Amino acid sequence: MNLSPTFEITQSIITVSELNRNVKTVLENNIPLIWVNGEISNLKRYPSGHWYFSLKDADAQVRCVMFRHKNRYLDWQPREGMQVEVLALVTLYEARGDYQLNIETIRRAGLGTLFEAFERLKKQLEKEGLFDIARKQQLPAFPRQIGIITSPATAALRDVITTLQRRMPPLPIVIYPTPVQGKDAGKNIASAVATASTRHECDVLILCRGGGSIEDLWAFNEEIVARAIAACSIPIISGIGHETDFTIADFVADKRAPTPTAAAEMASPEITELKQQLNRLHQKLHHAIARQIENRMQKIDLLAHRHTHPGERIQNQLLQLQHLQERLNSFITRQLERKSWTLSTYQQHILFIRPELVRLTEHHKRLSERLNQACAYRIETMTTKLQHQQMQLTQLNPQTILNRGYSITYSSQGTVVRNANQIHTGEKIQVKFAQGHVDAAVTKTNRKNSETK
């Protein structure tokens, strides 16, 4: 166990709160949960439900606290001067600086040996396969007779019988009496289980006992009882103690119930529920049979309707053929009448529009003459306009102007010279005539006359 501090020694000054907090951390981090044996002293039970006391021996003592949410599950009450064993966390109550034990669970001194024996036997039997689910027997859904293995003087027997009579009054019950506590209780329980198995007069067995301490229930932790349960040819339900109590018999039994009453409920069907289930099945069967009968009746009616005499079938087919022929004749007659009416309508329409043909022909002739005249006039007008535009284009054509004796002068850059200011003395120019052109050089310019003009 390493009790070295988790903080380094420095020259800094700390407060008392910091000191106590560090000491608490050292204790809790370095000392695991441990079992401590001692005598209870100065036991106080506060209204909050928490217990405070000291645990002492001949030479020393230590403060202890067991909080309400931990002690509420104990089925016995510690007393002053009682020798106990506690599983506790070593810690420090910071506000007072008191070193104390926070107790997780507590048991009377000497029970540790029983727990060790319990765990040792449990591991041995588990290794042998006595707890395997594969070897456990199924409970019968409708037992014909139930056996109860317990002491006739226990309240558990009365609870089981009351529950069985409430759930299934006609169900026979066989009691195999045996002591369930005290000396040789384990041998007696094993003997009762073997007797019930040999007689084989029941379909299921209930092994039950009321609640108690581990010493009170110890008979059900003996190896002889566990092996008797495993060898029993009848399914066994264990209903021993309270829901939090576990014994070796619970692990070996085919089913484990939390209480004797729950074991009785697990072993027996509930008569009221069975009656309701039977009524539901009866109604379901009645409805199913009724539907089957109705389906068969409907099928018979359908077959009877389909079953007709051959002569009657031929007669029906002849009547159907005659009906179809009448419908065909009627259809042809209606078609002829409709076509005749359409033809007559067309003839009357032709006779009505025939006198209009002469008038329409004359009107068409007049329209043709007017169209020809309009086209001729339009052509003549467009021709005159085209000739006028050709004359205008001819007059605007530069070649025509050149033909009248004019010429066009170009500068050395190829631009048309319109003003004497555009050229200078000695500059090359080109003069274009109606026929050909000449290249010349400017010897003199008259800019004034050019500007005056």
C-alpha positions as CSV (number, residue, x, y, z in Angstrom):
1,M,0.0,0.0,0.0
2,N,1.6,3.3,-1.1
3,L,0.9,6.1,1.3
4,S,3.3,8.6,-0.2
5,P,1.7,12.1,-0.5
6,T,0.5,13.3,-3.9
7,F,1.8,16.8,-3.4
8,E,5.4,18.1,-3.1
9,I,6.8,19.9,0.0
10,T,7.3,23.6,-0.9
11,Q,7.9,26.8,1.0
12,S,4.5,28.1,0.2
13,I,1.9,28.5,2.9
14,I,-1.5,26.8,2.6
15,T,-4.7,27.1,4.5
16,V,-6.2,24.5,6.8
17,S,-8.9,23.7,4.3
18,E,-6.3,23.0,1.6
19,L,-4.3,20.9,4.1
20,N,-7.4,18.8,5.0
21,R,-8.4,18.5,1.3
22,N,-4.9,17.2,0.4
23,V,-4.9,14.7,3.3
24,K,-8.3,13.4,2.3
25,T,-7.1,12.9,-1.3
26,V,-4.0,11.0,-0.1
27,L,-6.2,8.7,2.0
28,E,-8.9,8.0,-0.6
29,N,-6.4,7.5,-3.5
30,N,-4.0,5.3,-1.7
31,I,-6.1,3.1,0.6
32,P,-8.7,0.9,-1.2
33,L,-12.0,-0.4,0.3
34,I,-11.0,-2.6,3.2
35,W,-12.8,-4.8,5.7
36,V,-12.3,-3.7,9.4
37,N,-13.3,-5.7,12.5
38,G,-14.3,-4.0,15.8
39,E,-16.9,-3.2,18.4
40,I,-19.7,-0.7,18.0
41,S,-19.5,2.2,20.4
42,N,-21.5,5.5,20.8
43,L,-24.0,4.5,18.1
44,K,-26.3,7.4,17.1
45,R,-29.2,7.2,14.6
46,Y,-30.0,10.7,13.3
47,P,-33.5,11.7,11.9
48,S,-31.9,11.9,8.5
49,G,-31.4,8.1,8.6
50,H,-27.6,8.3,8.8
51,W,-25.7,6.3,11.4
52,Y,-22.7,7.6,13.4
53,F,-20.6,5.5,15.7
54,S,-17.1,4.5,16.7
55,L,-15.5,1.2,15.9
56,K,-13.0,0.1,18.6
57,D,-10.8,-2.7,19.9
58,A,-8.7,-2.9,23.0
59,D,-6.1,-0.3,21.9
60,A,-7.7,2.1,19.5
61,Q,-10.9,3.4,17.9
62,V,-12.0,5.2,14.7
63,R,-15.0,7.3,13.8
64,C,-17.5,5.7,11.3
65,V,-20.5,7.0,9.3
66,M,-23.0,4.9,7.3
67,F,-25.4,7.0,5.2
68,R,-29.1,6.3,4.8
69,H,-28.9,5.1,1.2
70,K,-26.4,2.4,2.4
71,N,-28.0,1.2,5.6
72,R,-31.6,1.1,4.3
73,Y,-30.9,-2.4,2.8
74,L,-29.8,-4.1,6.0
75,D,-32.3,-6.6,7.3
76,W,-30.9,-6.3,10.9
77,Q,-30.2,-3.5,13.3
78,P,-26.7,-3.0,14.8
79,R,-26.6,-2.5,18.5
80,E,-24.2,-0.9,21.0
81,G,-21.3,-3.3,21.9
82,M,-21.9,-5.6,19.0
83,Q,-18.9,-7.1,17.2
84,V,-19.1,-6.3,13.5
85,E,-17.1,-6.3,10.2
86,V,-17.4,-3.2,7.9
87,L,-16.4,-2.6,4.3
88,A,-15.4,1.0,4.3
89,L,-13.5,3.8,2.5
90,V,-10.8,5.5,4.6
91,T,-11.3,9.3,4.3
92,L,-11.2,12.6,6.2
93,Y,-14.1,14.8,7.3
94,E,-12.6,18.1,6.2
95,A,-14.7,20.4,8.3
96,R,-13.4,18.9,11.6
97,G,-10.2,17.4,10.4
98,D,-11.4,14.0,11.7
99,Y,-10.1,10.8,10.1
100,Q,-13.1,8.4,9.6
101,L,-14.5,5.4,7.8
102,N,-17.4,5.8,5.2
103,I,-19.1,2.4,5.5
104,E,-20.4,0.7,2.3
105,T,-21.8,-2.4,4.1
106,I,-21.8,-4.0,7.5
107,R,-22.1,-7.5,8.8
108,R,-22.0,-9.3,12.1
109,A,-18.6,-10.6,13.1
110,G,-18.0,-14.2,12.0
111,L,-20.2,-13.9,8.8
112,G,-17.1,-13.5,6.7
113,T,-16.4,-17.2,7.2
114,L,-19.9,-18.0,6.0
115,F,-19.6,-15.8,3.0
116,E,-16.3,-17.4,2.1
117,A,-17.8,-20.9,2.4
118,F,-20.8,-19.7,0.3
119,E,-18.6,-18.5,-2.5
120,R,-16.3,-21.5,-2.3
121,L,-19.2,-24.0,-2.7
122,K,-20.9,-21.8,-5.3
123,K,-17.7,-21.8,-7.5
124,Q,-17.3,-25.6,-7.1
125,L,-20.9,-26.4,-8.0
126,E,-20.8,-24.0,-10.9
127,K,-17.7,-25.6,-12.2
128,E,-19.4,-29.0,-12.1
129,G,-22.3,-27.6,-14.2
130,L,-25.1,-27.7,-11.6
131,F,-26.1,-24.2,-12.5
132,D,-26.2,-24.7,-16.3
133,I,-29.4,-23.7,-17.9
134,A,-29.2,-26.8,-20.2
135,R,-29.8,-29.1,-17.3
136,K,-32.8,-27.2,-15.9
137,Q,-36.3,-28.7,-16.4
138,Q,-39.2,-26.8,-17.8
139,L,-42.2,-26.1,-15.5
140,P,-45.5,-27.8,-16.5
141,A,-48.1,-25.4,-17.8
142,F,-50.9,-27.3,-16.1
143,P,-49.7,-29.3,-13.1
144,R,-52.0,-32.0,-11.8
145,Q,-50.6,-31.9,-8.3
146,I,-48.1,-29.5,-6.5
147,G,-45.7,-30.5,-3.8
148,I,-44.4,-28.1,-1.1
149,I,-41.2,-28.7,0.8
150,T,-41.0,-26.6,4.0
151,S,-41.7,-26.5,7.7
152,P,-45.4,-26.8,8.6
153,A,-45.0,-24.0,11.2
154,T,-43.7,-21.3,8.8
155,A,-45.7,-18.4,7.5
156,A,-44.3,-19.1,4.1
157,L,-46.4,-22.3,3.9
158,R,-49.5,-20.4,4.7
159,D,-48.7,-17.8,2.1
160,V,-48.1,-20.5,-0.6
161,I,-51.3,-22.4,0.2
162,T,-53.4,-19.2,0.2
163,T,-52.0,-18.2,-3.1
164,L,-52.5,-21.7,-4.7
165,Q,-56.1,-21.8,-3.4
166,R,-56.8,-18.4,-4.8
167,R,-55.3,-19.1,-8.2
168,M,-56.4,-22.7,-8.7
169,P,-58.7,-24.0,-5.9
170,P,-59.2,-27.6,-7.3
171,L,-55.4,-28.2,-7.6
172,P,-54.3,-30.9,-5.1
173,I,-51.4,-30.1,-2.8
174,V,-48.9,-32.4,-1.1
175,I,-46.8,-31.2,1.8
176,Y,-43.4,-32.7,2.5
177,P,-42.6,-31.4,6.0
178,T,-39.1,-30.7,7.1
179,P,-37.2,-28.3,9.4
180,V,-35.7,-25.4,7.4
181,Q,-33.5,-24.0,10.2
182,G,-31.3,-25.4,12.9
183,K,-29.1,-28.4,13.4
184,D,-29.4,-31.1,10.6
185,A,-31.9,-28.9,8.7
186,G,-29.8,-29.4,5.5
187,K,-30.0,-33.2,5.8
188,N,-33.7,-33.1,6.4
189,I,-34.4,-30.8,3.4
190,A,-32.3,-33.1,1.2
191,S,-34.2,-36.1,2.5
192,A,-37.6,-34.4,1.8
193,V,-36.5,-33.6,-1.8
194,A,-35.3,-37.2,-2.4
195,T,-38.6,-38.5,-1.0
196,A,-40.7,-36.3,-3.3
197,S,-38.5,-37.3,-6.3
198,T,-38.9,-41.0,-5.5
199,R,-42.7,-40.9,-4.9
200,H,-43.1,-38.8,-8.1
201,E,-46.7,-37.9,-7.2
202,C,-46.3,-34.2,-8.1
203,D,-45.6,-32.4,-11.3
204,V,-43.7,-29.5,-9.7
205,L,-42.2,-28.9,-6.3
206,I,-41.9,-25.6,-4.3
207,L,-39.0,-25.3,-1.9
208,C,-39.8,-22.3,0.3
209,R,-38.9,-20.5,3.5
210,G,-39.5,-17.0,4.9
211,G,-36.9,-14.3,5.2
212,G,-34.0,-14.2,7.7
213,S,-30.3,-13.7,8.2
214,I,-27.7,-15.6,6.4
215,E,-27.4,-17.9,9.4
216,D,-31.2,-18.5,9.3
217,L,-31.0,-19.4,5.6
218,W,-27.8,-21.4,5.8
219,A,-29.4,-24.8,5.5
220,F,-30.2,-23.9,1.9
221,N,-26.5,-23.2,1.3
222,E,-25.3,-26.7,2.2
223,E,-23.9,-29.0,-0.5
224,I,-26.2,-31.9,0.4
225,V,-29.3,-29.8,-0.4
226,A,-27.8,-28.5,-3.7
227,R,-27.0,-32.1,-4.9
228,A,-30.5,-33.3,-3.8
229,I,-32.1,-30.6,-5.9
230,A,-29.9,-31.3,-8.9
231,A,-30.7,-35.1,-8.7
232,C,-34.5,-34.5,-8.4
233,S,-36.6,-35.8,-11.3
234,I,-39.3,-33.2,-10.7
235,P,-38.9,-29.5,-11.6
236,I,-38.2,-27.4,-8.4
237,I,-39.0,-23.8,-7.8
238,S,-37.0,-22.1,-5.0
239,G,-38.8,-19.4,-3.1
240,I,-36.5,-18.7,-0.2
241,G,-36.4,-15.5,1.8
242,H,-36.9,-12.1,0.3
243,E,-36.0,-10.8,-3.2
244,T,-32.5,-9.7,-2.1
245,D,-31.7,-13.1,-0.5
246,F,-29.7,-15.6,-2.6
247,T,-28.8,-19.1,-1.6
248,I,-27.0,-22.0,-3.3
249,A,-30.5,-23.7,-3.7
250,D,-31.6,-20.8,-5.8
251,F,-28.8,-21.3,-8.4
252,V,-29.4,-25.1,-8.6
253,A,-33.2,-25.0,-8.7
254,D,-35.0,-25.1,-12.1
255,K,-36.6,-21.7,-11.4
256,R,-35.9,-19.1,-8.7
257,A,-38.8,-17.0,-7.3
258,P,-38.1,-13.8,-5.3
259,T,-40.6,-14.8,-2.5
260,P,-42.6,-17.9,-1.5
261,T,-45.8,-16.2,-2.8
262,A,-44.1,-15.6,-6.1
263,A,-43.1,-19.3,-6.3
264,A,-46.7,-20.3,-5.8
265,E,-47.8,-17.9,-8.6
266,M,-45.0,-19.3,-10.9
267,A,-46.1,-22.9,-10.2
268,S,-49.8,-22.7,-10.7
269,P,-52.0,-21.3,-13.5
270,E,-54.6,-18.6,-12.6
271,I,-58.1,-20.1,-12.9
272,T,-59.8,-16.8,-13.7
273,E,-57.2,-16.1,-16.5
274,L,-57.7,-19.7,-17.8
275,K,-61.4,-19.3,-17.9
276,Q,-61.0,-16.0,-19.8
277,Q,-58.6,-17.6,-22.2
278,L,-60.9,-20.6,-22.7
279,N,-63.8,-18.2,-23.4
280,R,-61.7,-16.3,-26.0
281,L,-60.7,-19.6,-27.6
282,H,-64.3,-20.8,-27.6
283,Q,-65.5,-17.6,-29.3
284,K,-62.7,-17.7,-31.8
285,L,-63.5,-21.4,-32.6
286,H,-67.2,-20.6,-32.9
287,H,-66.6,-17.7,-35.3
288,A,-64.2,-19.8,-37.3
289,I,-66.7,-22.7,-37.6
290,A,-69.5,-20.3,-38.5
291,R,-67.4,-18.8,-41.3
292,Q,-66.5,-22.2,-42.6
293,I,-70.2,-23.2,-42.7
294,E,-71.1,-20.0,-44.5
295,N,-68.3,-20.5,-47.0
296,R,-69.5,-24.0,-47.7
297,M,-73.1,-22.9,-48.1
298,Q,-72.2,-20.2,-50.5
299,K,-70.1,-22.6,-52.5
300,I,-73.1,-25.1,-52.7
301,D,-75.3,-22.3,-53.9
302,L,-72.7,-21.4,-56.6
303,L,-72.4,-25.0,-57.8
304,A,-76.2,-25.4,-57.8
305,H,-76.5,-22.3,-59.9
306,R,-73.9,-23.6,-62.4
307,H,-75.5,-27.0,-62.7
308,T,-78.2,-26.8,-65.5
309,H,-79.8,-29.4,-67.8
310,P,-78.1,-29.7,-71.3
311,G,-81.4,-29.1,-73.1
312,E,-82.0,-26.0,-71.0
313,R,-78.5,-24.7,-71.8
314,I,-79.1,-25.3,-75.6
315,Q,-82.5,-23.5,-75.3
316,N,-80.8,-20.6,-73.5
317,Q,-78.1,-20.4,-76.2
318,L,-80.8,-20.4,-79.0
319,L,-82.6,-17.6,-77.2
320,Q,-79.3,-15.7,-76.9
321,L,-78.5,-16.3,-80.6
322,Q,-82.0,-15.1,-81.6
323,H,-81.5,-12.0,-79.5
324,L,-78.1,-11.3,-81.1
325,Q,-79.7,-11.7,-84.6
326,E,-82.4,-9.2,-83.8
327,R,-79.8,-6.8,-82.5
328,L,-77.8,-7.2,-85.7
329,N,-80.8,-6.6,-88.0
330,S,-81.8,-3.6,-85.9
331,F,-78.3,-2.2,-86.2
332,I,-78.2,-2.7,-90.0
333,T,-81.5,-1.0,-90.4
334,R,-80.5,2.0,-88.3
335,Q,-77.2,2.3,-90.3
336,L,-79.1,2.3,-93.7
337,E,-81.6,4.9,-92.4
338,R,-78.8,7.1,-91.2
339,K,-76.8,6.9,-94.5
340,S,-79.9,7.5,-96.5
341,W,-80.7,10.6,-94.5
342,T,-77.1,11.9,-94.9
343,L,-77.3,11.3,-98.7
344,S,-80.6,13.1,-99.0
345,T,-79.2,16.0,-97.0
346,Y,-76.2,16.3,-99.4
347,Q,-78.5,16.2,-102.5
348,Q,-80.6,19.0,-101.2
349,H,-77.6,21.1,-100.4
350,I,-76.2,20.6,-103.9
351,L,-79.6,21.6,-105.4
352,F,-79.6,24.7,-103.2
353,I,-76.1,26.0,-104.2
354,R,-76.2,25.1,-108.0
355,P,-77.9,28.5,-109.2
356,E,-75.0,30.4,-107.7
357,L,-72.4,28.9,-110.0
358,V,-73.1,31.3,-112.9
359,R,-73.0,34.3,-110.7
360,L,-69.8,33.2,-109.0
361,T,-68.2,32.6,-112.4
362,E,-68.9,36.1,-113.6
363,H,-67.8,37.6,-110.4
364,H,-64.5,35.7,-110.7
365,K,-64.0,37.0,-114.2
366,R,-64.5,40.6,-113.2
367,L,-62.0,40.2,-110.3
368,S,-59.4,38.7,-112.7
369,E,-59.8,41.6,-115.1
370,R,-59.4,44.1,-112.2
371,L,-56.3,42.3,-111.0
372,N,-54.7,42.3,-114.4
373,Q,-55.3,46.1,-114.8
374,A,-53.9,46.8,-111.3
375,C,-50.8,44.7,-112.0
376,A,-50.2,46.6,-115.4
377,Y,-50.5,50.0,-113.7
378,R,-48.2,49.0,-110.9
379,I,-45.6,47.8,-113.3
380,E,-45.8,51.0,-115.4
381,T,-45.4,53.1,-112.3
382,M,-42.4,51.2,-110.9
383,T,-40.7,51.4,-114.4
384,T,-41.0,55.2,-114.6
385,K,-39.7,55.5,-111.0
386,L,-36.7,53.2,-111.9
387,Q,-35.8,55.3,-115.0
388,H,-35.9,58.5,-112.9
389,Q,-33.6,57.0,-110.3
390,Q,-31.2,55.8,-113.0
391,M,-31.0,59.3,-114.4
392,Q,-30.2,60.7,-111.0
393,L,-27.5,58.1,-110.5
394,T,-25.9,58.9,-113.9
395,Q,-25.8,62.6,-113.0
396,L,-24.2,61.9,-109.7
397,N,-21.6,59.5,-111.2
398,P,-18.0,61.0,-110.9
399,Q,-17.1,59.6,-114.3
400,T,-19.8,61.7,-115.9
401,I,-18.3,64.8,-114.3
402,L,-14.9,63.9,-115.6
403,N,-16.3,63.5,-119.1
404,R,-17.4,67.1,-119.0
405,G,-13.7,68.2,-118.6
406,Y,-13.2,68.2,-114.9
407,S,-10.4,66.3,-113.1
408,I,-9.6,65.0,-109.6
409,T,-6.4,65.8,-107.8
410,Y,-4.9,63.3,-105.2
411,S,-2.1,64.1,-102.6
412,S,0.9,61.9,-102.1
413,Q,-1.1,60.2,-99.3
414,G,-3.9,59.3,-101.7
415,T,-6.5,61.7,-100.4
416,V,-8.6,64.0,-102.6
417,V,-7.3,67.6,-102.7
418,R,-10.2,70.0,-102.2
419,N,-8.1,73.1,-101.0
420,A,-4.7,74.5,-101.8
421,N,-3.9,74.5,-98.2
422,Q,-3.7,70.7,-98.3
423,I,-0.5,70.7,-100.4
424,H,2.8,72.4,-100.4
425,T,5.4,73.5,-103.0
426,G,7.5,70.6,-104.3
427,E,5.0,68.0,-103.1
428,K,4.1,65.1,-105.5
429,I,0.4,65.0,-106.7
430,Q,-1.7,62.9,-109.1
431,V,-4.3,64.4,-111.4
432,K,-7.0,62.0,-112.7
433,F,-8.9,62.8,-115.9
434,A,-11.8,61.1,-117.7
435,Q,-9.2,59.1,-119.6
436,G,-6.0,58.3,-117.6
437,H,-4.0,60.4,-115.1
438,V,-0.7,62.3,-114.7
439,D,1.9,62.6,-111.9
440,A,3.1,66.1,-111.3
441,A,5.0,68.2,-108.8
442,V,3.7,71.5,-107.2
443,T,5.8,74.5,-108.2
444,K,3.6,77.2,-106.8
445,T,0.5,77.5,-104.6
446,N,-2.0,80.3,-104.5
447,R,-3.5,79.9,-101.0
448,K,-5.1,83.4,-100.9
449,N,-7.2,82.9,-103.9
450,S,-8.2,79.5,-102.5
451,E,-9.2,81.0,-99.2
452,T,-11.1,83.9,-101.0
453,K,-13.1,81.5,-103.0
